[in-house]
């Protein structure tokens, strides 16, 4: 893996993850899936293997789960990837969201009740914004779009204020993004641009998770040695692995906005009137904000360089070069 996207390498990492899942199935004594266990991996299939493994270990695995496991392993994502999915029939995403909410402290909203989140339904207008975001990526960064389609099978919407967006290795291949990211920002940043950034951000987490299966970024003792760290993108302290992924995410998002600014109106259609419109200025401002965050992340990660493998140090060096170039 590199800061620069590579669809071919992403496919190789997906294949390594698929082989690992097959090994897990075989190691737990479960029946093997059909030989055509597909790529890209369906998030429900990944979750089915995780659940079966947990239940086997705890002694709660029921015989009827075998049929469900085989059925989930045979599920095929949309051929192009990055498919918008509605809540119906997505029990794996509901369970993932429940876990994510359980890990977050209660936070009161304006009315005093705790804020929450729920899976949302895609409207026709939402789907149009997603299509525009993917089209923009195809224009300014086609290799990134190719990589996203290789690793992201499902794009789910979140309603509510509790979670802005996240990924979950248990449902690898899914990204969950708050509906707010589809709307224009007060700064003038168009909704499709904000969604393109969210896709790069969450898709990069998926990419890192799969890449680490084949070639880890951190040494085995790194997180225990480093302890929780302050990071640019989260208020709560994060383990070294969280800081590492944030650094790569930020480097890619800086590259995205650098390309967007260079492409002019291609990334920000609202800027068609000229380079000084609100949308164009918002693209430049977002680039600068992400660049500051990247430089902070790189500086902190450099302090813990000893906890990185050769693969991890290589990505840190590439991220540092992006931070230096601006």
C-alpha positions as CSV (number, residue, x, y, z in Angstrom):
1,X,0.0,0.0,0.0
2,X,1.0,3.6,-0.6
3,X,-0.4,7.1,-0.1
4,X,-0.9,7.1,-3.9
5,X,-3.9,4.7,-4.6
6,X,-3.3,1.5,-6.6
7,X,-6.4,-0.5,-7.6
8,X,-4.2,-3.6,-8.5
9,X,-2.5,-3.7,-5.2
10,X,-5.9,-3.1,-3.5
11,X,-7.2,-6.2,-5.2
12,X,-4.2,-8.2,-4.0
13,X,-4.9,-7.1,-0.5
14,X,-8.6,-8.0,-0.8
15,X,-7.5,-11.5,-2.0
16,X,-5.2,-11.9,1.0
17,X,-8.1,-11.0,3.3
18,X,-10.4,-13.5,1.5
19,X,-7.8,-16.2,2.0
20,X,-7.6,-15.3,5.7
21,X,-11.3,-15.6,6.0
22,X,-11.3,-19.0,4.3
23,X,-8.6,-20.1,6.7
24,X,-10.8,-19.0,9.6
25,X,-13.7,-20.9,8.3
26,X,-11.6,-24.0,7.9
27,X,-9.9,-23.6,11.3
28,X,-13.2,-23.5,13.2
29,X,-14.4,-26.7,11.6
30,X,-17.1,-24.9,9.6
31,X,-18.0,-26.1,6.1
32,X,-16.0,-24.3,3.5
33,X,-17.8,-21.8,1.2
34,X,-18.3,-22.2,-2.5
35,X,-15.1,-21.8,-4.6
36,X,-16.5,-18.6,-6.1
37,X,-16.5,-16.8,-2.7
38,X,-16.5,-13.4,-4.5
39,X,-14.4,-10.3,-4.7
40,X,-14.9,-7.6,-3.7
41,X,-15.9,-9.1,-0.4
42,X,-19.4,-8.5,0.7
43,X,-19.6,-6.9,4.2
44,X,-22.2,-9.4,5.3
45,X,-20.0,-12.3,4.4
46,X,-17.1,-10.8,6.4
47,X,-19.4,-10.4,9.4
48,X,-20.7,-13.9,9.1
49,X,-17.2,-15.3,9.4
50,X,-16.5,-13.1,12.5
51,X,-19.8,-14.1,14.1
52,X,-19.3,-17.8,13.4
53,X,-15.8,-17.7,14.8
54,X,-17.0,-16.0,18.0
55,X,-19.8,-18.4,18.5
56,X,-17.6,-21.4,18.0
57,X,-15.2,-20.1,20.6
58,X,-18.0,-19.4,23.1
59,X,-19.8,-22.7,22.4
60,X,-23.0,-20.9,21.3
61,X,-22.8,-21.8,17.6
62,X,-26.2,-23.3,16.5
63,X,-26.4,-25.8,13.6
64,X,-28.8,-23.5,11.7
65,X,-26.1,-20.9,11.5
66,X,-24.2,-23.1,9.0
67,X,-26.8,-22.5,6.3
68,X,-26.8,-18.8,7.0
69,X,-23.0,-18.7,6.8
70,X,-22.8,-20.4,3.5
71,X,-25.6,-18.1,2.2
72,X,-23.7,-15.0,3.3
73,X,-20.4,-16.2,1.8
74,X,-22.1,-16.5,-1.5
75,X,-23.5,-12.9,-1.6
76,X,-22.1,-10.8,-4.4
77,X,-21.7,-7.0,-4.1
78,X,-22.6,-4.8,-7.0
79,X,-20.2,-5.3,-9.8
80,X,-18.9,-1.7,-9.7
81,X,-18.6,-1.4,-5.9
82,X,-19.5,1.6,-3.8
83,X,-23.2,0.7,-4.0
84,X,-25.6,2.9,-2.0
85,X,-27.6,0.6,0.3
86,X,-30.9,1.2,2.2
87,X,-31.4,-0.2,5.7
88,X,-33.8,-3.0,4.7
89,X,-32.0,-6.4,4.7
90,X,-28.7,-4.9,6.1
91,X,-28.7,-6.5,9.5
92,X,-24.9,-6.7,9.5
93,X,-24.9,-2.8,9.3
94,X,-27.4,-2.5,12.1
95,X,-25.3,-4.6,14.4
96,X,-22.2,-2.7,13.4
97,X,-23.9,0.6,14.2
98,X,-25.1,-0.7,17.6
99,X,-21.6,-1.6,18.5
100,X,-20.3,1.8,17.4
101,X,-22.9,3.6,19.5
102,X,-22.2,1.4,22.5
103,X,-18.5,2.5,22.4
104,X,-19.3,6.2,22.5
105,X,-20.2,8.1,25.7
106,X,-23.6,9.6,25.8
107,X,-23.7,13.2,24.5
108,X,-26.8,15.4,25.1
109,X,-28.4,17.2,22.3
110,X,-30.1,20.6,22.3
111,X,-33.2,19.1,24.0
112,X,-31.1,17.4,26.7
113,X,-31.7,13.9,25.4
114,X,-28.6,11.8,24.2
115,X,-27.9,12.2,20.5
116,X,-28.0,8.9,18.5
117,X,-27.7,7.6,15.0
118,X,-29.6,5.3,12.7
119,X,-29.3,3.9,9.2
120,X,-30.8,6.2,6.7
121,X,-32.6,5.6,3.4
122,X,-31.1,7.1,0.1
123,X,-33.4,9.5,-1.6
124,X,-33.2,10.1,-5.4
125,X,-31.4,13.4,-4.6
126,X,-28.9,11.6,-2.3
127,X,-28.1,9.1,-5.0
128,X,-27.5,12.0,-7.4
129,X,-25.0,13.5,-5.0
130,X,-23.2,10.2,-4.7
131,X,-23.1,9.8,-8.4
132,X,-21.7,13.3,-8.7
133,X,-19.1,12.6,-6.0
134,X,-17.9,9.4,-7.8
135,X,-17.9,11.3,-11.0
136,X,-15.7,14.0,-9.5
137,X,-13.3,11.5,-8.2
138,X,-13.2,9.9,-11.6
139,X,-12.3,13.2,-13.1
140,X,-9.6,14.5,-10.7
141,X,-8.3,11.2,-9.4
142,X,-9.3,8.1,-11.4
143,X,-6.9,5.8,-9.6
144,X,-8.5,6.7,-6.3
145,X,-11.9,5.9,-7.7
146,X,-10.6,2.6,-9.0
147,X,-9.2,1.7,-5.6
148,X,-12.4,2.7,-3.8
149,X,-14.4,0.5,-6.1
150,X,-12.0,-2.4,-5.3
151,X,-12.4,-2.1,-1.6
152,X,-15.8,-0.5,-0.9
153,X,-18.8,-2.6,-1.6
154,X,-21.5,-0.7,0.3
155,X,-22.1,2.9,1.1
156,X,-24.6,3.4,3.9
157,X,-26.2,6.6,5.2
158,X,-26.4,7.6,8.8
159,X,-29.0,9.9,10.3
160,X,-28.7,11.7,13.6
161,X,-25.8,13.6,15.3
162,X,-23.9,10.9,17.1
163,X,-21.6,9.7,14.4
164,X,-20.1,11.6,11.4
165,X,-18.9,8.5,9.7
166,X,-16.9,5.3,10.4
167,X,-15.7,1.9,9.2
168,X,-15.7,-1.4,11.0
169,X,-13.4,-4.3,10.2
170,X,-16.2,-6.7,11.2
171,X,-18.2,-5.5,8.2
172,X,-15.1,-4.8,6.0
173,X,-16.1,-3.3,2.7
174,X,-18.9,-1.0,4.1
175,X,-18.5,2.7,4.8
176,X,-21.1,4.5,6.9
177,X,-21.4,8.3,6.2
178,X,-23.7,10.8,7.9
179,X,-26.2,12.4,5.6
180,X,-24.9,15.8,6.5
181,X,-21.8,15.1,4.4
182,X,-24.0,15.2,1.3
183,X,-25.2,18.8,1.9
184,X,-23.2,22.0,1.1
185,X,-21.1,23.4,3.9
186,X,-21.6,26.9,5.2
187,X,-18.1,27.6,3.9
188,X,-19.4,27.1,0.3
189,X,-17.9,23.6,-0.1
190,X,-20.4,21.7,-2.4
191,X,-22.0,18.6,-1.0
192,X,-20.6,16.3,-3.7
193,X,-17.1,17.5,-2.8
194,X,-17.7,16.9,0.9
195,X,-19.0,13.4,0.1
196,X,-16.0,12.7,-2.2
197,X,-13.7,13.5,0.8
198,X,-15.8,11.3,3.1
199,X,-15.5,8.4,0.6
200,X,-11.7,8.8,0.4
201,X,-11.5,9.1,4.1
202,X,-13.5,6.0,5.0
203,X,-12.4,4.1,1.9
204,X,-8.7,4.6,3.1
205,X,-9.6,3.0,6.4
206,X,-10.9,0.0,4.6
207,X,-7.8,-0.1,2.4
208,X,-5.5,0.1,5.5
209,X,-7.4,-2.7,7.2
210,X,-7.0,-5.0,4.3
211,X,-3.4,-4.0,3.6
212,X,-2.3,-4.7,7.2
213,X,-3.5,-8.3,6.8
214,X,-0.8,-8.9,4.2
215,X,1.9,-6.5,5.6
216,X,1.4,-4.9,9.0
217,X,2.1,-1.3,9.6
218,X,2.9,-1.6,13.3
219,X,5.1,-3.8,15.3
220,X,3.4,-6.3,17.6
221,X,4.2,-4.3,20.8
222,X,3.6,-0.8,19.3
223,X,0.2,0.1,20.7
224,X,1.1,-1.2,24.2
225,X,4.4,0.9,24.2
226,X,2.9,4.1,22.8
227,X,-0.3,4.3,24.8
228,X,-3.3,6.5,23.8
229,X,-2.2,9.6,21.8
230,X,-3.7,12.9,20.9
231,X,-4.7,13.0,17.2
232,X,-5.9,15.8,14.9
233,X,-9.2,14.1,13.9
234,X,-10.5,12.8,17.3
235,X,-11.1,14.5,20.6
236,X,-10.5,11.3,22.5
237,X,-7.0,9.8,22.7
238,X,-6.3,7.1,20.1
239,X,-3.9,4.1,20.0
240,X,-0.9,4.3,17.7
241,X,-2.8,2.4,15.0
242,X,-5.5,5.1,15.0
243,X,-2.9,7.8,14.6
244,X,-1.3,5.9,11.8
245,X,-4.5,5.5,9.8
246,X,-5.4,9.1,10.4
247,X,-2.0,10.2,9.0
248,X,-2.6,8.2,5.8
249,X,-6.2,9.4,5.5
250,X,-5.1,13.0,5.9
251,X,-2.3,12.6,3.3
252,X,-4.8,11.3,0.8
253,X,-7.4,14.0,1.6
254,X,-4.7,16.7,1.2
255,X,-3.8,15.1,-2.2
256,X,-7.5,15.1,-3.1
257,X,-8.0,18.8,-2.5
258,X,-4.7,19.6,-4.1
259,X,-5.9,17.9,-7.2
260,X,-9.3,19.6,-6.9
261,X,-7.7,23.0,-6.7
262,X,-5.5,22.3,-9.7
263,X,-8.5,21.0,-11.7
264,X,-10.5,24.2,-11.1
265,X,-14.1,23.8,-12.0
266,X,-13.9,20.0,-12.4
267,X,-14.1,19.3,-8.6
268,X,-16.2,22.3,-7.7
269,X,-19.0,22.9,-10.3
270,X,-20.3,25.8,-8.3
271,X,-17.0,27.6,-9.0
272,X,-17.7,27.8,-12.7
273,X,-17.9,31.6,-12.6
274,X,-14.2,31.9,-11.8
275,X,-11.5,30.9,-9.5
276,X,-12.5,33.4,-6.7
277,X,-16.0,32.1,-6.1
278,X,-17.1,30.7,-2.7
279,X,-16.8,27.1,-3.8
280,X,-13.2,27.5,-5.2
281,X,-12.2,29.4,-2.1
282,X,-13.8,26.7,0.1
283,X,-11.8,24.0,-1.7
284,X,-8.5,25.9,-1.0
285,X,-9.5,26.5,2.6
286,X,-10.3,22.8,3.2
287,X,-7.0,21.8,1.7
288,X,-5.2,24.2,4.0
289,X,-7.0,22.9,7.1
290,X,-6.3,19.3,6.3
291,X,-2.7,20.2,5.6
292,X,-2.3,21.6,9.1
293,X,-3.8,18.5,10.5
294,X,-1.5,16.3,8.4
295,X,1.6,18.1,9.6
296,X,0.5,17.7,13.2
297,X,-0.2,14.0,12.7
298,X,3.2,13.4,11.0
299,X,5.0,15.2,13.8
300,X,3.4,13.0,16.4
301,X,3.8,9.8,14.4
302,X,7.5,10.6,13.9
303,X,8.0,10.5,17.7
304,X,6.8,6.9,17.6
305,X,8.6,5.8,14.5
306,X,10.2,2.9,16.4
307,X,6.7,1.3,16.6
308,X,6.3,1.1,12.9
309,X,7.3,-1.7,10.6
310,X,9.2,-1.0,7.4
311,X,5.9,-0.8,5.6
312,X,4.6,1.6,8.2
313,X,7.7,3.8,8.0
314,X,7.5,3.9,4.2
315,X,3.9,5.3,4.4
316,X,4.9,7.8,7.1
317,X,7.7,9.0,4.9
318,X,5.3,9.3,1.9
319,X,2.8,11.2,4.1
320,X,5.6,13.5,5.3
321,X,6.4,14.3,1.7
322,X,2.8,15.3,1.1
323,X,2.9,17.4,4.2
324,X,6.1,19.1,3.1
325,X,4.8,19.8,-0.5
326,X,1.5,21.2,0.8
